[in-house]
Amino acid sequence: MCYRGLTLLLLLLTALGAAVCQQQPQQQAQAGPTPGFSQSAAATDGGASSAPFGASSEPSGQFGLAASIGSPAGEPRLQFQGTATVAYSPDPLTPYQAVGLGCGLGFVSPTFQTNYVGVSSEYFDNAQACGRCITLQCDDQSCAEPGKELPALVVDVCGSCSGSDLSIAIPLFKNLTGRDAGSNPSIVVSWDLISCAPYTVGTIKMLVKAGGSAFFQAFGFSNYVVPIAQVQVNGTRLQQGSDGFYSYNPGSPIDPSAPLAVALLGANREVLRATVPSLRSADLGFQFTPQA
C-alpha cells in the first residue's frame, strides 16, 4: 500500500508541474535603447560630433544648390551649411565697434575689418567661437561666382540665427556675391574652420575691460592664430565669461601700478608669457606658432 500510494503521489506532482509549465508565457528579448541612453541617443550614431563648437552638424544638401556647384568640375559644399544674412555697418570695423560686439575683441587684423561674421548662440558656445576663423563659400544661385570662398573672423553672436546660419558684414556679402544686398539680403552658404595665421597681422593684444574695481578686473585677448585654451594672471587661472572676457578676482586688492604676469596656453599646448608693467591694455608682443 505504501509503495502504491507513493507512486500515485509522484504521478500527481508530475501532472501538476506540466500544467504550470503550459500556463507560463515564454519571455522574448525586446529591442530597446541601451541602458543609460535616451531613445533618441540610442538611435543615432555614437561618434564624436563634427561641428566646430560642440553642436551637431546639419546634413549635406539641406539648403540651396545641389552637392556639386560652380565650375564644370563641381565645387563641393563645405561642412556647415546654412543661410547668411547681412548685418552690421557698411564701413570697416573699428576697435571701438569690435569691443561692442558679442566677443568684445579689442583688435581686428585688416582683412577681418571687412570680413567678419556672427554665429548662432548654439555655435557661439559661451564665447568659445570668438576669434576663430572660417572660410565662407557662396552656394546661392544669385552669386556671380557660385563656389567662391572668402575668409572671415567670428566676432559676434547672432541672436536671430539658428544652427549653421550666420550674420555677415555688408562688405563681405558684396565681395562674396558680387552684388548689393538690396531687397535680397540673405544667401545660401556653407563654411568650415580654417587657420587664422595667413590673415593675421602682428601679435596678441590684451584689453582691460572697462568698469573694473580694486577687487575685480576682466581681460580680453584678440589677434591670436591659435585658440586660447587657458589664461593665467599672476598665477591665478581665469575663467572666461559668455562675453569673451576672462575674470580676474585674486581675493585681495589689485594694485593698478603693479606689474601683471600674463600666461596664455594655446590649443597647441604652447605656453606664452609676458609681463605687463601695470594694469592697462597692451600688445603682449608674442604670437602662437601656427598649427601645421
Salt bridges, closest charged atoms under 4 A:
ASP139 OD2 - ARG77 NE 2.71
ASP180 OD1 - LYS174 NZ 3.36
ASP243 OD2 - LYS209 NZ 2.61
ASP283 OD2 - LYS205 NZ 3.42
